[in-house]
Amino acid sequence: MIETPRDALARLAQARGTSLSALSRMLGRNVAYLHQYVRRGTPRDLPERERRVLAAFFDVAEYVLGGPPADAPALLRVPYLALAASAGPGAEAAGERVLRFEAFAPEMLRAAGIAAAQASIIDVRGDSMAPGIRDGDRVLVDGSARVVPPGGDLFVLRVDDLLSLKRVHRRGTTLVIESDNPAYPIAERPARDVAVIGRARLLLRDL
């Protein structure tokens, strides 16, 4: 039978002669915290900080308590921002508040050509980039890629304080801004009037 992290914690506590209540207090939690984790599965997984403290206390590897295997590469944290780039006429740009962080394998970001420190995730709203990019999709944005190449690419833009996701290419000092949906017109703006937020490197879609 495979030992679960909950079983391992109960076994380690018994072997050390300490109680789950005492361990909960050590973590700065209420005395029932680890009882609920072991017996009810709440929380489902121990937070990283608490797992690390307990692993150090028992002198075991973190994977015993539900952490990643010792030989697994560390996952990289990418901020998911409270922003929505409109795939339509444009959405008012709000503050870049971080809703949460999402984990990506390093090789996934390398394949997308983006460094974790420059990456962010934002929502897509509207149908101007349909059918390839749909309302409710998310995109991984490379904030270090703000120069539009002559051949163009998919970029998140801020124009007149409106945020949008469009295909953009450069024509001299002008940026040509296009939608994939032919129902939306092509726009041309002086490059100086367009703030390029970053290149959309990867489409993220919840199945």
Secondary structure, 3 states (H helix, E strand, C coil): CCCCHHHHHHHHHHHHCCCHHHHHHHCCCCCCHHHHHHHHCCCCCCCHHHHHHHHHHHCCCHHHHCCCCCCCCCCEEEEEEEEEEECCCCEECCCCCEEEEEEECHHHHHHHCCCHHHEEEEEEECCCCCCCCCCCCEEEEECCCCCCCCCCEEEEEEECCEEEEEEEEEECCEEEEECCCCCCCCEEEEHHHEEEEEEEEEEECCC
